[in-house]
Amino acid sequence: MTNLGGEVLLPFTRTARNYGYITWRKKADAVVRGTLGERRAVDLEIEGSLQARKRIDWKKRRIAITWTVTRGVSPKATRICLRRISDVRVLVRFV
């Protein structure tokens, strides 16, 4: 987990890829909360498409984005980059 000027880099794990989640560890909670805010849901912009009102599961530290999206990501991608672009919208990139 890395915080780069408003962006958060999270590991893109095999479990996240197979089951369609954005996940993070407990030690990244403060950084993720700083980026996403204390809200219960966000709109995610992933590769040009919008996934509206995706619920943030703070207890299990994950956001479901569907496995059809994550399995289509390049096998070389090892990180997920989250960047807040408006009050409720977050840009998601796989790097």
N, CA, C and O atoms as a MOPAC input file, in Angstrom:
PM7 MOZYME 1SCF
protein

 N      0.84200 1    -1.17600 1     0.00000 1
 C      0.00000 1     0.00000 1     0.00000 1
 C      0.88000 1     1.22900 1     0.00000 1
 O      1.79900 1     1.35600 1     0.81000 1
 N      0.58700 1     2.13300 1    -0.92100 1
 C      1.33600 1     3.37100 1    -1.02600 1
 C      0.35900 1     4.51000 1    -1.26900 1
 O     -0.61800 1     4.35700 1    -2.00100 1
 N      0.63200 1     5.65500 1    -0.64700 1
 C     -0.17900 1     6.84200 1    -0.86300 1
 C      0.66500 1     7.85100 1    -1.62900 1
 O      1.65400 1     8.36600 1    -1.10800 1
 N      0.27000 1     8.13000 1    -2.86700 1
 C      1.04000 1     9.03700 1    -3.71000 1
 C      0.19600 1    10.25200 1    -4.07200 1
 O     -0.48200 1    10.24800 1    -5.10000 1
 N      0.22700 1    11.27800 1    -3.25300 1
 C     -0.45400 1    12.52400 1    -3.55700 1
 C     -1.90300 1    12.38200 1    -3.97500 1
 O     -2.26700 1    12.81700 1    -5.06700 1
 N     -2.73500 1    11.79200 1    -3.14700 1
 C     -4.15100 1    11.63300 1    -3.46300 1
 C     -4.48900 1    10.30500 1    -4.11000 1
 O     -5.66400 1     9.97100 1    -4.26000 1
 N     -3.47900 1     9.54600 1    -4.49500 1
 C     -3.70300 1     8.21400 1    -5.06200 1
 C     -3.25900 1     7.16200 1    -4.06400 1
 O     -2.30700 1     7.36300 1    -3.30900 1
 N     -3.95200 1     6.05200 1    -4.07100 1
 C     -3.58500 1     4.92900 1    -3.21600 1
 C     -3.27900 1     3.73800 1    -4.10300 1
 O     -4.07800 1     3.38700 1    -4.97100 1
 N     -2.13400 1     3.11500 1    -3.89500 1
 C     -1.77500 1     1.88800 1    -4.59500 1
 C     -1.98100 1     0.71100 1    -3.65200 1
 O     -1.38300 1     0.64600 1    -2.57800 1
 N     -2.83400 1    -0.21400 1    -4.07000 1
 C     -3.11500 1    -1.40800 1    -3.27400 1
 C     -2.66900 1    -2.63900 1    -4.05500 1
 O     -2.66700 1    -2.61600 1    -5.28600 1
 N     -2.29500 1    -3.70200 1    -3.37100 1
 C     -1.91200 1    -4.91300 1    -4.09600 1
 C     -3.12300 1    -5.54000 1    -4.78700 1
 O     -4.22300 1    -5.56400 1    -4.23400 1
 N     -2.90600 1    -6.04300 1    -5.99400 1
 C     -3.94100 1    -6.74300 1    -6.75800 1
 C     -3.66700 1    -8.23500 1    -6.61300 1
 O     -2.90800 1    -8.81300 1    -7.39000 1
 N     -4.28100 1    -8.84500 1    -5.62500 1
 C     -3.99400 1   -10.23000 1    -5.26700 1
 C     -4.71400 1   -11.21300 1    -6.17500 1
 O     -5.62400 1   -10.83700 1    -6.91300 1
 N     -4.31100 1   -12.44900 1    -6.11800 1
 C     -4.94700 1   -13.51100 1    -6.89800 1
 C     -6.41300 1   -13.66700 1    -6.48900 1
 O     -7.27900 1   -13.86400 1    -7.34100 1
 N     -6.68800 1   -13.58000 1    -5.19300 1
 C     -8.06600 1   -13.68700 1    -4.70700 1
 C     -8.90900 1   -12.53800 1    -5.23700 1
 O    -10.04300 1   -12.74800 1    -5.66800 1
 N     -8.36500 1   -11.32300 1    -5.20900 1
 C     -9.09300 1   -10.16000 1    -5.73100 1
 C     -9.38300 1   -10.33800 1    -7.21900 1
 O    -10.47400 1   -10.00700 1    -7.68300 1
 N     -8.42000 1   -10.85400 1    -7.96000 1
 C     -8.59600 1   -11.07500 1    -9.39800 1
 C     -9.65500 1   -12.14200 1    -9.66400 1
 O    -10.51900 1   -11.94900 1   -10.51900 1
 N     -9.60200 1   -13.24800 1    -8.95600 1
 C    -10.52200 1   -14.35500 1    -9.21600 1
 C    -11.95500 1   -14.07700 1    -8.78100 1
 O    -12.89500 1   -14.53800 1    -9.42700 1
 N    -12.13500 1   -13.33200 1    -7.69800 1
 C    -13.48100 1   -13.12300 1    -7.15500 1
 C    -14.03800 1   -11.72000 1    -7.38700 1
 O    -15.18500 1   -11.45800 1    -7.02400 1
 N    -13.26600 1   -10.81500 1    -7.97800 1
 C    -13.77700 1    -9.51000 1    -8.35400 1
 C    -13.87800 1    -8.50100 1    -7.22900 1
 O    -14.92500 1    -7.88200 1    -7.03500 1
 N    -12.79200 1    -8.33400 1    -6.48600 1
 C    -12.78800 1    -7.38800 1    -5.37100 1
 C    -11.60400 1    -6.43800 1    -5.44100 1
 O    -10.55700 1    -6.75200 1    -6.00800 1
 N    -11.80100 1    -5.27000 1    -4.84900 1
 C    -10.69400 1    -4.40200 1    -4.46100 1
 C    -10.54800 1    -4.64300 1    -2.97100 1
 O    -11.49500 1    -4.41600 1    -2.21800 1
 N     -9.39200 1    -5.09600 1    -2.52900 1
 C     -9.19300 1    -5.41200 1    -1.11400 1
 C     -7.99000 1    -4.66200 1    -0.56900 1
 O     -7.12600 1    -4.21100 1    -1.32100 1
 N     -7.94700 1    -4.53700 1     0.74900 1
 C     -6.80200 1    -3.90900 1     1.40700 1
 C     -6.64000 1    -4.50100 1     2.79500 1
 O     -7.57800 1    -5.06800 1     3.35600 1
 N     -5.45400 1    -4.36300 1     3.33600 1
 C     -5.12300 1    -4.84700 1     4.67600 1
 C     -5.49500 1    -3.82400 1     5.73600 1
 O     -5.74100 1    -2.66000 1     5.42000 1
 N     -5.53600 1    -4.24800 1     6.97600 1
 C     -5.90100 1    -3.37400 1     8.08200 1
 C     -4.97000 1    -2.16800 1     8.18900 1
 O     -5.41700 1    -1.06300 1     8.49600 1
 N     -3.68900 1    -2.37600 1     7.93800 1
 C     -2.73900 1    -1.26900 1     8.06800 1
 C     -2.97600 1    -0.17300 1     7.02400 1
 O     -2.45900 1     0.93400 1     7.17500 1
 N     -3.74300 1    -0.46000 1     5.97500 1
 C     -4.04800 1     0.53400 1     4.94700 1
 C     -5.38500 1     1.23800 1     5.18800 1
 O     -5.77100 1     2.10500 1     4.40300 1
 N     -6.08800 1     0.88300 1     6.25000 1
 C     -7.40700 1     1.47300 1     6.52600 1
 C     -7.39200 1     2.99900 1     6.51900 1
 O     -8.24600 1     3.61600 1     5.88200 1
 N     -6.45700 1     3.60500 1     7.20100 1
 C     -6.42900 1     5.06200 1     7.32100 1
 C     -6.24000 1     5.72400 1     5.95700 1
 O     -6.88300 1     6.73300 1     5.66600 1
 N     -5.37100 1     5.17000 1     5.12700 1
 C     -5.11300 1     5.74100 1     3.81400 1
 C     -6.33000 1     5.55500 1     2.89900 1
 O     -6.70100 1     6.47300 1     2.16700 1
 N     -6.94400 1     4.38100 1     2.93900 1
 C     -8.12100 1     4.12600 1     2.11800 1
 C     -9.27700 1     5.01100 1     2.56500 1
 O     -9.98700 1     5.56600 1     1.72700 1
 N     -9.47600 1     5.15000 1     3.87200 1
 C    -10.52700 1     6.04700 1     4.37300 1
 C    -10.25700 1     7.49600 1     3.98100 1
 O    -11.18800 1     8.25200 1     3.70400 1
 N     -8.99800 1     7.87700 1     3.95900 1
 C     -8.65000 1     9.22900 1     3.53800 1
 C     -8.97900 1     9.47900 1     2.07900 1
 O     -9.35300 1    10.59200 1     1.71000 1
 N     -8.84400 1     8.45900 1     1.24600 1
 C     -9.13600 1     8.59000 1    -0.17400 1
 C    -10.63300 1     8.45800 1    -0.46300 1
 O    -11.19400 1     9.24500 1    -1.22500 1
 N    -11.27400 1     7.46100 1     0.14900 1
 C    -12.68900 1     7.20700 1    -0.12800 1
 C    -13.63200 1     8.00100 1     0.76000 1
 O    -14.79900 1     8.19400 1     0.41900 1
 N    -13.12700 1     8.46400 1     1.90200 1
 C    -13.99400 1     9.16100 1     2.84400 1
 C    -14.74800 1     8.16200 1     3.70900 1
 O    -14.54100 1     6.95300 1     3.60300 1
 N    -15.60900 1     8.67000 1     4.55100 1
 C    -16.35900 1     7.81400 1     5.48200 1
 C    -17.71100 1     7.39100 1     4.89800 1
 O    -18.67400 1     7.19800 1     5.64000 1
 N    -17.78000 1     7.25200 1     3.60600 1
 C    -19.06200 1     6.91700 1     2.98900 1
 C    -19.29300 1     5.42300 1     2.91600 1
 O    -18.37600 1     4.62300 1     3.10200 1
 N    -20.52600 1     5.06600 1     2.64300 1
 C    -20.89600 1     3.65100 1     2.56000 1
 C    -20.83100 1     3.10800 1     1.13900 1
 O    -20.75600 1     1.89600 1     0.93900 1
 N    -20.86000 1     4.00900 1     0.14200 1
 C    -20.81200 1     3.57700 1    -1.25500 1
 C    -20.12800 1     4.65300 1    -2.09300 1
 O    -20.13700 1     5.83200 1    -1.74000 1
 N    -19.53700 1     4.23100 1    -3.20100 1
 C    -18.88800 1     5.15200 1    -4.12900 1
 C    -19.21400 1     4.72200 1    -5.56100 1
 O    -19.60200 1     3.58000 1    -5.80800 1
 N    -19.04900 1     5.64900 1    -6.48500 1
 C    -19.13800 1     5.33800 1    -7.91200 1
 C    -17.72100 1     5.08200 1    -8.39900 1
 O    -16.82600 1     5.89300 1    -8.16200 1
 N    -17.51200 1     3.96200 1    -9.07700 1
 C    -16.18500 1     3.60000 1    -9.56300 1
 C    -16.12300 1     3.74600 1   -11.07200 1
 O    -16.98400 1     3.24000 1   -11.79000 1
 N    -15.09900 1     4.44200 1   -11.54800 1
 C    -14.85000 1     4.55800 1   -12.97800 1
 C    -13.68900 1     3.63000 1   -13.30400 1
 O    -12.54300 1     3.89300 1   -12.93900 1
 N    -14.00800 1     2.53300 1   -14.00200 1
 C    -13.01500 1     1.50300 1   -14.29400 1
 C    -12.89100 1     1.35400 1   -15.80000 1
 O    -13.83600 1     0.93400 1   -16.46800 1
 N    -11.72600 1     1.70000 1   -16.33400 1
 C    -11.43600 1     1.57200 1   -17.76400 1
 C    -12.54400 1     2.16200 1   -18.62500 1
 O    -12.99000 1     1.53200 1   -19.58400 1
 N    -12.98600 1     3.36300 1   -18.28800 1
 C    -13.97400 1     4.07300 1   -19.08500 1
 C    -15.42800 1     3.75300 1   -18.78500 1
 O    -16.31700 1     4.43900 1   -19.28800 1
 N    -15.69500 1     2.74200 1   -17.98600 1
 C    -17.08600 1     2.42400 1   -17.64900 1
 C    -17.35600 1     2.79700 1   -16.18800 1
 O    -16.44600 1     2.81900 1   -15.35900 1
 N    -18.60200 1     3.08400 1   -15.89800 1
 C    -18.98700 1     3.52300 1   -14.56100 1
 C    -19.75300 1     2.42100 1   -13.84300 1
 O    -20.72000 1     1.87600 1   -14.37600 1
 N    -19.32200 1     2.10200 1   -12.64600 1
 C    -20.06300 1     1.20000 1   -11.76900 1
 C    -20.58600 1     2.05800 1   -10.62300 1
 O    -19.82700 1     2.48300 1    -9.75200 1
 N    -21.88500 1     2.30400 1   -10.63700 1
 C    -22.48900 1     3.23100 1    -9.68500 1
 C    -22.83700 1     2.55400 1    -8.36700 1
 O    -23.20300 1     1.37900 1    -8.32400 1
 N    -22.71400 1     3.32800 1    -7.29700 1
 C    -23.13500 1     2.93500 1    -5.95100 1
 C    -22.57800 1     1.57700 1    -5.51000 1
 O    -23.32600 1     0.70700 1    -5.06400 1
 N    -21.27300 1     1.40700 1    -5.63800 1
 C    -20.63000 1     0.18000 1    -5.16600 1
 C    -20.40800 1     0.29600 1    -3.66000 1
 O    -19.76600 1     1.23700 1    -3.19200 1
 N    -20.93400 1    -0.64900 1    -2.91500 1
 C    -20.87200 1    -0.61100 1    -1.45900 1
 C    -19.46100 1    -0.91900 1    -0.96800 1
 O    -18.79800 1    -1.83300 1    -1.46000 1
 N    -19.02200 1    -0.14000 1     0.00500 1
 C    -17.71800 1    -0.36800 1     0.63800 1
 C    -17.95400 1    -1.21400 1     1.88500 1
 O    -18.66800 1    -0.79600 1     2.79700 1
 N    -17.36600 1    -2.38400 1     1.92300 1
 C    -17.47400 1    -3.26600 1     3.08400 1
 C    -16.26500 1    -2.97800 1     3.98400 1
 O    -15.20200 1    -3.57900 1     3.82600 1
 N    -16.44700 1    -2.05400 1     4.92600 1
 C    -15.34300 1    -1.64200 1     5.80200 1
 C    -14.92800 1    -2.76500 1     6.73700 1
 O    -13.75900 1    -2.84700 1     7.11600 1
 N    -15.85400 1    -3.63000 1     7.11700 1
 C    -15.52300 1    -4.72400 1     8.04100 1
 C    -14.58600 1    -5.73900 1     7.37300 1
 O    -13.60100 1    -6.16800 1     7.97400 1
 N    -14.89500 1    -6.11900 1     6.13600 1
 C    -14.06500 1    -7.09400 1     5.41900 1
 C    -13.01800 1    -6.43400 1     4.53200 1
 O    -12.23900 1    -7.11700 1     3.86700 1
 N    -13.00100 1    -5.08300 1     4.52400 1
 C    -12.02200 1    -4.29900 1     3.77800 1
 C    -12.01800 1    -4.65700 1     2.29100 1
 O    -11.01200 1    -5.11200 1     1.74700 1
 N    -13.17500 1    -4.43900 1     1.64700 1
 C    -13.26600 1    -4.75200 1     0.22700 1
 C    -14.39800 1    -3.98500 1    -0.44500 1
 O    -15.31800 1    -3.49000 1     0.20600 1
 N    -14.29900 1    -3.90500 1    -1.76600 1
 C    -15.33900 1    -3.35400 1    -2.62200 1
 C    -15.51300 1    -4.34700 1    -3.76300 1
 O    -14.54600 1    -4.67500 1    -4.45100 1
 N    -16.72000 1    -4.82400 1    -3.96800 1
 C    -16.99100 1    -5.78100 1    -5.05000 1
 C    -17.08900 1    -5.03400 1    -6.36900 1
 O    -17.84600 1    -4.07000 1    -6.48600 1
 N    -16.31900 1    -5.48100 1    -7.37100 1
 C    -16.37500 1    -4.85100 1    -8.69300 1
 C    -16.65900 1    -5.87200 1    -9.79400 1
 O    -16.50700 1    -5.53700 1   -10.96900 1
 N    -17.04900 1    -7.05600 1    -9.48200 1
 C    -17.38500 1    -8.17800 1   -10.36900 1
 C    -16.14700 1    -8.82800 1   -10.98700 1
 O    -15.20800 1    -8.15100 1   -11.40800 1
 N    -16.17400 1   -10.12400 1   -11.02700 1
 C    -15.02500 1   -10.86300 1   -11.52900 1
 C    -14.86400 1   -10.73000 1   -13.03200 1
 O    -13.76900 1   -10.95300 1   -13.55000 1
 N    -15.92200 1   -10.37400 1   -13.74600 1
 C    -15.76900 1   -10.18700 1   -15.19400 1
 C    -14.81700 1    -9.03000 1   -15.49600 1
 O    -14.12200 1    -9.04900 1   -16.51200 1
 N    -14.78100 1    -8.03900 1   -14.63500 1
 C    -13.85100 1    -6.92100 1   -14.80400 1
 C    -12.43800 1    -7.35700 1   -14.42500 1
 O    -11.50200 1    -7.14600 1   -15.19500 1
 N    -12.27400 1    -7.95500 1   -13.26000 1
 C    -10.93000 1    -8.26600 1   -12.76500 1
 C    -10.24300 1    -9.37700 1   -13.55800 1
 O     -9.02200 1    -9.35600 1   -13.71200 1
 N    -10.99700 1   -10.33000 1   -14.05400 1
 C    -10.36300 1   -11.39800 1   -14.83900 1
 C     -9.92200 1   -10.92500 1   -16.21200 1
 O     -9.07800 1   -11.55900 1   -16.84500 1
 N    -10.48300 1    -9.81900 1   -16.67900 1
 C    -10.09400 1    -9.25900 1   -17.96300 1
 C     -8.86900 1    -8.36300 1   -17.89700 1
 O     -8.37200 1    -7.90700 1   -18.92700 1
 N     -8.38400 1    -8.11100 1   -16.69400 1
 C     -7.21800 1    -7.24500 1   -16.50900 1
 C     -5.95200 1    -8.00000 1   -16.90100 1
 O     -5.86000 1    -9.21300 1   -16.71500 1
 N     -4.99700 1    -7.28500 1   -17.43600 1
 C     -3.73300 1    -7.88200 1   -17.85900 1
 C     -3.08700 1    -8.68600 1   -16.72600 1
 O     -3.08200 1    -8.24000 1   -15.57900 1
 N     -2.55200 1    -9.84800 1   -17.03500 1
 C     -1.87400 1   -10.65300 1   -16.00400 1
 C     -0.65400 1    -9.95100 1   -15.41700 1
 O     -0.19600 1   -10.31900 1   -14.33500 1
 N     -0.12100 1    -8.94900 1   -16.10900 1
 C      1.03100 1    -8.21600 1   -15.61400 1
 C      0.67400 1    -7.22300 1   -14.51800 1
 O      1.55500 1    -6.76300 1   -13.79200 1
 N     -0.60700 1    -6.88600 1   -14.38900 1
 C     -1.03900 1    -5.91400 1   -13.37300 1
 C     -0.89900 1    -6.52200 1   -11.98500 1
 O     -1.39900 1    -7.61700 1   -11.72600 1
 N     -0.21800 1    -5.80900 1   -11.09500 1
 C     -0.01000 1    -6.29700 1    -9.73200 1
 C     -0.54100 1    -5.32600 1    -8.68100 1
 O     -0.53600 1    -5.63500 1    -7.48900 1
 N     -0.99800 1    -4.15600 1    -9.11900 1
 C     -1.48400 1    -3.13600 1    -8.19000 1
 C     -2.77400 1    -2.51900 1    -8.70400 1
 O     -3.04700 1    -2.49300 1    -9.90400 1
 N     -3.55700 1    -2.02400 1    -7.75500 1
 C     -4.77000 1    -1.27400 1    -8.04800 1
 C     -4.53400 1     0.15100 1    -7.57200 1
 O     -4.14500 1     0.36900 1    -6.42400 1
 N     -4.76700 1     1.11100 1    -8.44000 1
 C     -4.59300 1     2.51900 1    -8.10800 1
 C     -5.97000 1     3.15400 1    -7.95900 1
 O     -6.78000 1     3.10700 1    -8.88500 1
 N     -6.23600 1     3.74500 1    -6.79900 1
 C     -7.49400 1     4.44100 1    -6.53700 1
 C     -7.21200 1     5.92700 1    -6.43600 1
 O     -6.31500 1     6.35200 1    -5.70700 1
 N     -7.98300 1     6.71800 1    -7.17400 1
 C     -7.82500 1     8.17200 1    -7.11300 1
 C     -9.20700 1     8.80700 1    -7.10800 1
 O    -10.01500 1     8.56700 1    -8.00600 1
 N     -9.46700 1     9.60300 1    -6.11100 1
 C    -10.75800 1    10.27500 1    -5.98900 1
 C    -10.80000 1    11.42500 1    -6.98900 1
 O     -9.91300 1    12.27900 1    -6.99700 1
 N    -11.84200 1    11.44600 1    -7.84200 1
 C    -11.94600 1    12.49900 1    -8.84700 1
 C    -13.12900 1    13.43300 1    -8.60200 1
 O    -13.23000 1    14.47900 1    -9.24300 1
 N    -14.01200 1    13.07400 1    -7.69600 1
 C    -15.08900 1    13.96800 1    -7.25600 1
 C    -15.54500 1    13.50200 1    -5.87900 1
 O    -14.94300 1    12.60800 1    -5.28500 1
 N    -16.59600 1    14.10400 1    -5.38700 1
 C    -17.06000 1    13.77500 1    -4.04200 1
 C    -17.44600 1    12.30300 1    -3.90200 1
 O    -17.17400 1    11.69200 1    -2.86900 1
 N    -18.07700 1    11.72700 1    -4.93000 1
 C    -18.53000 1    10.33700 1    -4.84000 1
 C    -17.91400 1     9.43200 1    -5.89600 1
 O    -18.21600 1     8.23900 1    -5.91700 1
 N    -17.06000 1     9.95500 1    -6.77400 1
 C    -16.49700 1     9.14000 1    -7.84600 1
 C    -15.00900 1     8.88200 1    -7.62600 1
 O    -14.24700 1     9.77500 1    -7.25600 1
 N    -14.62000 1     7.61700 1    -7.86900 1
 C    -13.23600 1     7.19000 1    -7.69700 1
 C    -12.77700 1     6.53400 1    -8.99600 1
 O    -13.46400 1     5.67400 1    -9.54700 1
 N    -11.60900 1     6.95100 1    -9.47500 1
 C    -11.00900 1     6.36500 1   -10.66400 1
 C    -10.19200 1     5.15200 1   -10.23300 1
 O     -9.38400 1     5.23700 1    -9.30900 1
 N    -10.40700 1     4.02300 1   -10.90700 1
 C     -9.69900 1     2.77600 1   -10.59700 1
 C     -8.85600 1     2.40100 1   -11.80600 1
 O     -9.36700 1     2.29200 1   -12.92000 1
 N     -7.55500 1     2.20300 1   -11.58000 1
 C     -6.63400 1     1.74900 1   -12.63700 1
 C     -5.88600 1     0.52700 1   -12.14500 1
 O     -5.59900 1     0.40400 1   -10.95500 1
 N     -5.57300 1    -0.36800 1   -13.05200 1
 C     -4.78000 1    -1.55700 1   -12.73500 1
 C     -3.40100 1    -1.34800 1   -13.34100 1
 O     -3.27300 1    -1.16200 1   -14.55100 1
 N     -2.36300 1    -1.37700 1   -12.49800 1
 C     -0.99900 1    -1.14100 1   -12.97800 1
 C     -0.07800 1    -2.26600 1   -12.58700 1
 O      1.11000 1    -2.23200 1   -12.91000 1

